[in-house]
Amino acid sequence: MFKMNENYLKLPGSYLFSMIGKKVNAYAEEHPDKKIIRLGIGDVTQPLAPVVIEALHKAVDEMGHAETFHGYAPDLGYEFLRKAIVEKDYQARGCEIALDEVFISDGAKSDSGNIGDIFALENKIAVCDPVYPVYVDTNAMSGRTGEYLEDLQRWSNVVYMPCTAKTNFAPELPSEEPDLIYLCFPNNPTGSTITKKELQKWVDYANKIGAVIIYDAAYEAYITEEDVPHSIYECEGATSCAIEIRSFSKNAGFTGTRLGFTIVPKALKCGETSLHSLWARRQGTKFNGAPYIIQRAGEAVYSEEGQKQTKEQINYYMKNAKVICEGLMEAGYTVSGGVNAPYIWLKTPDKMTSWEFFDYLLEQANVVGTPGSGFGPSGEGYFRLTAFGSYENTLEAIERIKRL
Amino acid sequence: MFKMNENYLKLPGSYLFSMIGKKVNAYAEEHPDKKIIRLGIGDVTQPLAPVVIEALHKAVDEMGHAETFHGYAPDLGYEFLRKAIVEKDYQARGCEIALDEVFISDGAKSDSGNIGDIFALENKIAVCDPVYPVYVDTNAMSGRTGEYLEDLQRWSNVVYMPCTAKTNFAPELPSEEPDLIYLCFPNNPTGSTITKKELQKWVDYANKIGAVIIYDAAYEAYITEEDVPHSIYECEGATSCAIEIRSFSKNAGFTGTRLGFTIVPKALKCGETSLHSLWARRQGTKFNGAPYIIQRAGEAVYSEEGQKQTKEQINYYMKNAKVICEGLMEAGYTVSGGVNAPYIWLKTPDKMTSWEFFDYLLEQANVVGTPGSGFGPSGEGYFRLTAFGSYENTLEAIERIKRL
């Protein structure tokens, strides 16, 4: 008689964004006349850049002729894309990453979920609190997080690193030593960042205690301040302790196009074994690469035109971030984020819980955001808005909130 | 101090096709003058069908405009594609599969590797021997297969179901009861099939002992004989014991385009819990969908034109299969497969081992095939050739083999 993975039954509720989706759909069905503005899920709204569209058409044409047709992609991804990544994302910032340390994938969500495969189940994870739910949920699914303590809204075997107003929403080195440390900067959901000097402390700490940092840099393109690192490999010694996960979703609008990559440096070892060889085996066995035409689209992002056009998209969203931040402050809200990140983290007014404020905003302003408590217990009393809407909708949403 | 997943270290050698790739590349580098014909890995060579190319271009254009842009896809995949699948692959064959029992993915390899996530680690798997390596390797990675016994080329905790000439390369019900049974028909690597009546026995067996059948139907489009089922759901009672995995790679040439789907019927339960809810959670948390433009390409496969054009591709490959089968028989080889499948399974001559014959064929005829032993111990002394080459190359390869 077969047995299911019982760890799944321990997961509280459904995945945060599915839950939001259901609530919004129910409201929309009941109020078909209302114009709902969605600043909840971090989904982009601007179309793909012209140079990306052009690359896609060209690659599609190639797939239509036997001489230029592409079947299975190379295990790590096409070299043309890995080369662009190594040059533009790493060498340009003084980071020495080799071509075969880049693993092209279908996105940062898959990679940050699947990376757990190469670690033993007995590793203890540390996460920021609040945090992108995928890190914790995927570890819970594999049985690494102990029991879910409903009253505390915490797992029994996870090291939580509170990121509160007191620490400017940055984590502090934990008192209990973890084995795997998930960090995400610029941060989702709080929009906070840390300086290179601060990140260096984490790298030194991980190297000292023998922990691995899983560094999610999906939002690096939104960094505007000088001393904020774009890659963890800007820090000394990071190649012996850090895996970096990147995405094309937010820097080039690929949420529905699906492309990302993960860097596993060969210097990152467990005894004699390089984690690089384990991830290569994992991806070679359980994944068959991102589509050729999508990898060509990714390459176009790195072209001169691509960099210019995607930068314009980012500026567009950052203009929204400014509208949200300034508007909310005018309306008396306490806000952070929005400077090096497309996320604005606001304190709910009148001691409302995060979900109370969600309902309030949905019903009174027809604006959808994300309840902070969905990202962890320290997110309670906070709320995330994203800058990924259209400029017009963002303006209108903020006007509506101001009028409340 | 972090610990890696030690199960990875138990895996023998590297993934079969990576190993072949390395051998072939080494040979090609040493002999740049030789024209190597690859009939090894099951990769297609015919370009995407015109109607698919057209759908891709149209979808790419949509992604270039804000009004028609698509961000994150719905969790299960777009309804337009799931609808086509339900109607054409299932309802048309009298199978009752609901729209929300279809999970669109980036391919059958990912799904057959990831499906293990939703089962407890203590389940015992049964696999055909020989078998597509992904089923065993992914279970080995998660620690489900015990120890690898080098001398026996077997895992200590796997039920092997020998598929030999004696049984016409079909498995027999195992004497030891497994929890998860992997079946693939038409079979990779042997090209064998079983009738609907025979498959019904497996369904009845699984329902009786409380096992789950993971049914890989990636090659169903190659079926030419009437009594061979295209889906396991053609069998009575299959929805309470079977998960079916399908691919666009072989029926529409999507190996480099990446699209597949998995059916998890809601009737398939462990106690009160539907496995459907577990897989929905797994995919919702660790995957972000196949690209919109690729899902539109998949939809085009189901159009009237699409069905006609992809059928032509299949006929093209099956003509190759005939060339291989007949040519090898003329040359005195013992062959099977190639009638309902694009794979030809041949007995190596002169008691050569599979890898000896691989080297022999590579060096003497510059033809690449796949050693049968790479698929399991009962594959020793056998060799797989695929019909996925071009017609010209296939003809030439067989002429070369005949001349040996």
Interface residues (C-beta under 8 A of the other chain):
Chain A: M1 F2 K3 M4 N5 E6 Y8 L9 L11 S14 Y15 S18 I41 D43 V44 T45 Q46 P47 L48 P50 I53 L56 H57 V60 D61 M63 G64 H65 A66 F69 H70 G71 Y72 A73 D75 D106 G107 K109 S110 G113 N114 D117 I118 F119 A120 L121 E122 N123 P133 V134 D137 T138 M141 S142 D179 L180 I209 G210 A211 V212 G253 T255 G256 T257 R258 C270 T273 L275 L278 R281 R282 G284 T285 K286 F287 N288 G289 A290 P291 Y292 I293 I294 S390
Chain B: M1 F2 K3 M4 N5 E6 Y8 L9 L11 S14 Y15 S18 I41 D43 V44 T45 Q46 P47 L48 P50 I53 L56 H57 V60 D61 M63 G64 H65 A66 F69 H70 G71 Y72 A73 D75 D106 G107 K109 S110 G113 N114 D117 I118 F119 A120 L121 E122 N123 P133 V134 D137 T138 M141 S142 D179 L180 I209 G210 A211 V212 G253 T255 G256 T257 R258 C270 T273 L275 L278 R281 R282 G284 T285 K286 F287 N288 G289 A290 P291 Y292 I293 I294 S390
